[in-house]
Every structure is written in structure tokens, then in C-alpha cells.
């Protein structure tokens, strides 16, 4: 994971995982709407794999 992608995870998590598939994108969108921190954590976990 590059520094730019990690920064994108922190600033706007759904945009960081848009190329990982529809399920990942929807999950991160929902978690970001519930709370910003869960969305960031989910985006970082998805991109780490």
C-alpha cells in the first residue's frame, strides 16, 4: 500500500477502495456513514489484504 493510498483511506475511505469491488465499496460506504473511524479502519484492512 502506497502512502497516497493510505492518505486517501484517512481522508475519504470509500474512494480508496473503489477498485476493490462493489462489496468492499458498499461496506466501507456504510461504515463511513455510521462513523468516520469505522470506515477508515475497514478501508485500511481491505487495502492491507
KEPA-442424 format. One record per atom (N, C-alpha, C): residue number from 1; y, x, z. Coordinates in Angstrom, 3 decimals. Layout:
// KEPA-442424
- pos | north | east | up
- NUM | Y | X | Z
...
END
This chain:
// KEPA-442424
- pos | north | east | up
- 1 | -1.168 | 0.854 | 0.000
- 1 | 0.000 | 0.000 | 0.000
- 1 | 1.228 | 0.898 | 0.000
- 2 | 2.137 | 0.635 | -0.913
- 2 | 3.343 | 1.442 | -1.022
- 2 | 4.397 | 0.985 | -0.007
- 3 | 5.385 | 1.822 | 0.162
- 3 | 6.471 | 1.499 | 1.088
- 3 | 7.234 | 0.258 | 0.625
- 4 | 7.438 | 0.134 | -0.676
- 4 | 8.151 | -1.026 | -1.212
- 4 | 7.407 | -2.319 | -0.968
- 5 | 6.087 | -2.291 | -1.115
- 5 | 5.280 | -3.484 | -0.886
- 5 | 5.297 | -3.845 | 0.598
- 6 | 5.252 | -2.847 | 1.480
- 6 | 5.308 | -3.118 | 2.921
- 6 | 6.669 | -3.705 | 3.301
- 7 | 7.719 | -3.207 | 2.708
- 7 | 9.051 | -3.739 | 2.972
- 7 | 9.166 | -5.173 | 2.471
- 8 | 8.567 | -5.449 | 1.324
- 8 | 8.558 | -6.804 | 0.792
- 8 | 7.775 | -7.744 | 1.704
- 9 | 6.709 | -7.246 | 2.333
- 9 | 5.943 | -8.048 | 3.301
- 9 | 6.818 | -8.469 | 4.472
- 10 | 7.666 | -7.581 | 4.886
- 10 | 8.514 | -7.875 | 6.039
- 10 | 9.657 | -8.814 | 5.666
- 11 | 10.251 | -8.609 | 4.502
- 11 | 11.401 | -9.418 | 4.109
- 11 | 11.019 | -10.790 | 3.563
- 12 | 10.021 | -10.843 | 2.691
- 12 | 9.599 | -12.109 | 2.092
- 12 | 8.103 | -12.067 | 1.824
- 13 | 7.305 | -12.424 | 2.824
- 13 | 5.853 | -12.272 | 2.731
- 13 | 5.180 | -12.955 | 1.534
- 14 | 5.548 | -14.194 | 1.156
- 14 | 4.847 | -14.803 | 0.027
- 14 | 5.017 | -14.036 | -1.285
- 15 | 6.152 | -13.459 | -1.491
- 15 | 6.388 | -12.710 | -2.726
- 15 | 5.531 | -11.447 | -2.779
- 16 | 5.206 | -10.894 | -1.640
- 16 | 4.403 | -9.671 | -1.596
- 16 | 2.951 | -9.919 | -1.989
- 17 | 2.443 | -11.122 | -1.760
- 17 | 1.033 | -11.404 | -2.054
- 17 | 0.847 | -12.306 | -3.262
- 18 | 1.861 | -12.481 | -4.061
- 18 | 1.777 | -13.406 | -5.194
- 18 | 0.734 | -12.965 | -6.220
- 19 | 0.445 | -11.679 | -6.320
- 19 | -0.538 | -11.197 | -7.287
- 19 | -1.952 | -11.124 | -6.704
- 20 | -2.147 | -11.565 | -5.483
- 20 | -3.458 | -11.508 | -4.827
- 20 | -4.273 | -12.780 | -5.017
- 21 | -3.699 | -13.791 | -5.622
- 21 | -4.431 | -15.033 | -5.853
- 21 | -3.742 | -16.223 | -5.213
- 22 | -4.128 | -17.392 | -5.692
- 22 | -3.494 | -18.627 | -5.245
- 22 | -3.768 | -18.920 | -3.766
- 23 | -4.985 | -18.678 | -3.317
- 23 | -5.328 | -18.958 | -1.921
- 23 | -4.539 | -18.107 | -0.945
- 24 | -4.420 | -16.837 | -1.251
- 24 | -3.651 | -15.930 | -0.385
- 24 | -2.184 | -16.326 | -0.367
- 25 | -1.666 | -16.660 | -1.529
- 25 | -0.264 | -17.039 | -1.630
- 25 | 0.020 | -18.295 | -0.810
- 26 | -0.842 | -19.313 | -0.946
- 26 | -0.634 | -20.552 | -0.199
- 26 | -0.768 | -20.347 | 1.304
- 27 | -1.741 | -19.538 | 1.703
- 27 | -1.924 | -19.256 | 3.129
- 27 | -0.691 | -18.576 | 3.719
- 28 | -0.189 | -17.578 | 3.022
- 28 | 0.982 | -16.859 | 3.531
- 28 | 2.216 | -17.763 | 3.510
- 29 | 2.343 | -18.611 | 2.502
- 29 | 3.469 | -19.557 | 2.467
- 29 | 3.440 | -20.491 | 3.671
- 30 | 2.269 | -21.048 | 3.947
- 30 | 2.154 | -21.958 | 5.084
- 30 | 2.430 | -21.257 | 6.407
- 31 | 1.886 | -20.060 | 6.556
- 31 | 2.124 | -19.333 | 7.810
- 31 | 3.579 | -18.917 | 7.950
- 32 | 4.234 | -18.626 | 6.842
- 32 | 5.649 | -18.263 | 6.896
- 32 | 6.497 | -19.475 | 7.264
- 33 | 6.108 | -20.647 | 6.787
- 33 | 6.839 | -21.860 | 7.152
- 33 | 6.661 | -22.197 | 8.628
- 34 | 5.474 | -21.947 | 9.164
- 34 | 5.219 | -22.205 | 10.584
- 34 | 6.018 | -21.230 | 11.446
- 35 | 6.008 | -19.994 | 11.041
- 35 | 6.733 | -18.956 | 11.764
- 35 | 6.759 | -17.704 | 10.920
- 36 | 7.850 | -17.010 | 10.952
- 36 | 8.014 | -15.850 | 10.081
- 36 | 7.029 | -14.733 | 10.435
- 37 | 6.820 | -14.492 | 11.704
- 37 | 5.938 | -13.408 | 12.151
- 37 | 4.485 | -13.627 | 11.703
- 38 | 3.907 | -14.834 | 11.849
- 38 | 2.538 | -15.009 | 11.343
- 38 | 2.424 | -14.762 | 9.838
- 39 | 3.447 | -15.117 | 9.076
- 39 | 3.441 | -14.862 | 7.646
- 39 | 3.454 | -13.385 | 7.323
- 40 | 4.232 | -12.633 | 8.069
- 40 | 4.304 | -11.172 | 7.866
- 40 | 2.968 | -10.537 | 8.215
- 41 | 2.381 | -10.941 | 9.315
- 41 | 1.096 | -10.371 | 9.735
- 41 | 0.016 | -10.690 | 8.700
- 42 | -0.024 | -11.933 | 8.228
- 42 | -1.029 | -12.311 | 7.228
- 42 | -0.832 | -11.540 | 5.940
- 43 | 0.394 | -11.365 | 5.503
- 43 | 0.663 | -10.620 | 4.274
- 43 | 0.237 | -9.160 | 4.414
- 44 | 0.509 | -8.561 | 5.556
- 44 | 0.103 | -7.175 | 5.776
- 44 | -1.422 | -7.036 | 5.794
- 45 | -2.100 | -8.003 | 6.404
- 45 | -3.581 | -7.950 | 6.451
- 45 | -4.154 | -8.125 | 5.049
- 46 | -3.617 | -9.054 | 4.284
- 46 | -4.127 | -9.300 | 2.934
- 46 | -3.910 | -8.087 | 2.044
- 47 | -2.761 | -7.452 | 2.149
- 47 | -2.492 | -6.287 | 1.299
- 47 | -3.221 | -5.040 | 1.763
- 48 | -3.615 | -5.003 | 3.021
- 48 | -4.342 | -3.839 | 3.535
- 48 | -5.765 | -3.780 | 2.986
- 49 | -6.338 | -4.946 | 2.644
- 49 | -7.718 | -5.002 | 2.147
- 49 | -7.830 | -4.532 | 0.739
END
